[in-house]
Amino acid sequence: MQRIASQEGMRAAEERLRGLLLLGLSGDQRAYRAFLEVLSAHLRAFFRRRLTHLPDEVEDLVQESLLAIHNQRHTYESDQPLTAWVHAIAKYKLVDLIRRRASVERLTEPLDEHDVFSSADAEASEARRDIGKLLEQLPDRQRLPIVCVKLRGLSVLETARMTGMSVSAVKVGVHRGLKALAAKIRKDE
């Protein structure tokens, strides 16, 4: 019974947001402003659930998503569910954040002056660079789980929340991605 009430509430929120957006698209500035305000609360909750370990990133992602939604509002098809369209944009912004953080973490490793001349470290650096190039060749559904779980040390559950993937999709992504990486390495040898 409670689940049905929850679904009805979600449908009502969807219809309210959709109505505000459509009014906004037809020129009603007040409705469009209300759409953005209500949507920002939904986006904030969406990102907070997925970024429990990165709370400082939530507001930036909300703003980036709102800007993307505003810039792409002309692509919304009024006969399609608004939630799916918004979710796709928000998910891409989340994926972009994960990519940025992975790139920054790779590039900002602290250097010690003794490390610069160490051949072992130079080899490790080359290996990291090679792995980075190989990872870039993988699709997001494989690369992101590997980066999060295997390289950053996040749990499967944290990765699922952060990427919007299911727990099983993260596990499958890691497994298939590692298998694909091994095949690429064998091919290069």
C-alpha positions as CSV (number, residue, x, y, z in Angstrom):
1,M,0.0,0.0,0.0
2,Q,2.8,2.4,0.9
3,R,4.6,1.5,-2.3
4,I,1.6,2.4,-4.4
5,A,1.3,5.8,-2.6
6,S,5.0,6.4,-3.2
7,Q,4.6,5.6,-6.9
8,E,1.6,7.9,-7.1
9,G,3.6,10.7,-5.4
10,M,6.4,10.2,-8.0
11,R,4.0,10.4,-10.9
12,A,2.4,13.5,-9.5
13,A,5.9,15.1,-9.1
14,E,6.8,14.1,-12.6
15,E,3.6,15.6,-14.0
16,R,4.1,18.8,-12.0
17,L,7.7,19.2,-13.2
18,R,6.7,18.3,-16.8
19,G,3.9,20.9,-16.7
20,L,6.2,23.6,-15.4
21,L,8.8,22.8,-18.0
22,L,6.3,22.9,-20.8
23,L,4.9,26.2,-19.6
24,G,8.5,27.5,-19.4
25,L,9.2,26.4,-22.9
26,S,6.2,28.3,-24.1
27,G,7.5,31.5,-22.5
28,D,6.2,31.5,-19.0
29,Q,9.3,32.7,-17.0
30,R,7.7,32.2,-13.6
31,A,6.9,28.6,-14.4
32,Y,10.3,27.9,-15.7
33,R,11.9,29.4,-12.6
34,A,9.7,27.2,-10.5
35,F,10.7,24.2,-12.6
36,L,14.4,24.9,-12.0
37,E,13.8,25.4,-8.2
38,V,11.9,22.2,-7.8
39,L,14.2,20.2,-10.0
40,S,17.3,21.4,-8.1
41,A,15.9,19.9,-4.9
42,H,15.4,16.6,-6.7
43,L,18.9,16.7,-8.3
44,R,20.4,17.6,-4.9
45,A,18.8,14.5,-3.3
46,F,19.9,12.3,-6.3
47,F,23.5,13.4,-6.0
48,R,23.6,13.3,-2.2
49,R,22.6,9.6,-2.3
50,R,25.3,8.8,-4.7
51,L,28.1,11.0,-3.4
52,T,28.0,10.3,0.4
53,H,31.9,10.3,0.4
54,L,32.1,13.5,-1.7
55,P,29.5,15.9,-0.2
56,D,31.4,19.0,-1.4
57,E,30.8,17.9,-5.1
58,V,27.0,17.8,-4.8
59,E,26.2,21.4,-5.3
60,D,28.6,21.8,-8.2
61,L,26.9,18.8,-9.9
62,V,23.4,20.3,-9.3
63,Q,24.5,23.5,-11.0
64,E,26.2,21.7,-13.9
65,S,23.1,19.6,-14.4
66,L,20.8,22.6,-14.3
67,L,22.9,24.4,-16.8
68,A,23.0,21.4,-19.1
69,I,19.2,20.9,-18.8
70,H,18.7,24.6,-19.6
71,N,21.0,24.4,-22.6
72,Q,19.4,21.2,-23.9
73,R,15.8,22.1,-23.0
74,H,15.0,22.3,-26.7
75,T,15.8,18.5,-27.1
76,Y,13.1,17.5,-24.6
77,E,10.3,15.7,-26.4
78,S,7.0,16.4,-24.6
79,D,5.6,13.0,-25.2
80,Q,8.5,11.4,-23.3
81,P,9.0,11.0,-19.5
82,L,10.7,14.0,-18.1
83,T,12.4,11.9,-15.4
84,A,14.3,9.7,-17.9
85,W,15.6,12.8,-19.8
86,V,16.7,14.6,-16.6
87,H,18.2,11.4,-15.2
88,A,20.3,10.8,-18.3
89,I,21.7,14.3,-18.1
90,A,22.4,14.0,-14.3
91,K,24.1,10.6,-14.8
92,Y,26.4,12.0,-17.5
93,K,27.4,14.8,-15.2
94,L,28.2,12.2,-12.5
95,V,30.2,10.2,-14.9
96,D,32.1,13.4,-15.9
97,L,32.9,14.0,-12.3
98,I,34.3,10.5,-11.8
99,R,36.4,10.9,-14.9
100,R,37.8,14.2,-13.8
101,R,38.6,13.0,-10.3
102,A,40.3,9.9,-11.7
103,S,42.4,12.0,-14.1
104,V,43.3,14.5,-11.4
105,E,44.3,11.8,-9.0
106,R,46.6,10.2,-11.6
107,L,48.2,13.6,-12.4
108,T,48.6,14.9,-8.8
109,E,50.6,12.2,-7.2
110,P,53.2,13.9,-4.9
111,L,56.8,13.8,-6.1
112,D,59.8,13.4,-3.9
113,E,63.1,14.5,-5.4
114,H,64.6,11.0,-4.9
115,D,61.6,9.4,-6.7
116,V,62.5,11.3,-9.9
117,F,65.6,9.3,-10.4
118,S,64.3,6.0,-9.3
119,S,64.1,3.5,-12.2
120,A,61.5,1.4,-10.4
121,D,59.3,4.4,-10.0
122,A,59.9,5.4,-13.6
123,E,58.7,1.9,-14.6
124,A,55.7,2.1,-12.4
125,S,54.9,5.5,-13.8
126,E,55.1,4.1,-17.4
127,A,52.9,1.2,-16.3
128,R,50.3,3.6,-14.9
129,R,50.4,5.6,-18.1
130,D,50.0,2.4,-20.2
131,I,47.1,1.2,-18.0
132,G,45.5,4.7,-18.3
133,K,45.7,4.4,-22.1
134,L,44.2,1.0,-22.0
135,L,41.4,2.0,-19.6
136,E,40.5,4.9,-22.0
137,Q,39.7,2.3,-24.7
138,L,37.1,0.6,-22.5
139,P,33.4,1.7,-22.5
140,D,32.2,3.6,-19.4
141,R,30.3,0.6,-18.0
142,Q,33.7,-1.2,-17.7
143,R,36.2,1.6,-17.1
144,L,34.3,3.4,-14.3
145,P,33.8,0.3,-12.1
146,I,37.5,-0.6,-12.5
147,V,38.7,2.9,-11.7
148,C,36.4,3.2,-8.7
149,V,36.8,-0.3,-7.2
150,K,40.2,-1.4,-8.3
151,L,42.2,1.8,-8.5
152,R,40.4,4.1,-6.0
153,G,39.5,1.4,-3.5
154,L,35.8,2.1,-3.3
155,S,33.4,-0.6,-2.4
156,V,31.1,-2.1,-5.0
157,L,28.1,-0.5,-3.2
158,E,29.8,3.0,-3.1
159,T,30.7,2.7,-6.8
160,A,27.1,1.7,-7.6
161,R,25.7,4.7,-5.8
162,M,28.2,7.0,-7.3
163,T,27.7,5.9,-10.9
164,G,24.0,5.1,-10.8
165,M,24.8,1.5,-11.8
166,S,23.4,-1.5,-10.0
167,V,25.7,-3.5,-7.7
168,S,25.6,-6.4,-10.1
169,A,26.4,-4.1,-13.1
170,V,29.4,-2.8,-11.2
171,K,30.6,-6.4,-10.5
172,V,30.0,-7.4,-14.2
173,G,31.7,-4.2,-15.4
174,V,34.8,-5.0,-13.3
175,H,34.9,-8.6,-14.4
176,R,34.4,-7.9,-18.1
177,G,36.7,-4.8,-18.0
178,L,39.6,-6.7,-16.5
179,K,39.0,-9.5,-19.0
180,A,39.1,-7.0,-21.9
181,L,42.3,-5.3,-20.4
182,A,44.0,-8.7,-20.2
183,A,43.1,-9.4,-23.8
184,K,44.4,-6.0,-24.9
185,I,47.7,-6.6,-23.0
186,R,48.1,-10.1,-24.6
187,K,47.5,-8.6,-28.0
188,D,50.1,-5.9,-27.5
189,E,52.8,-8.4,-26.4
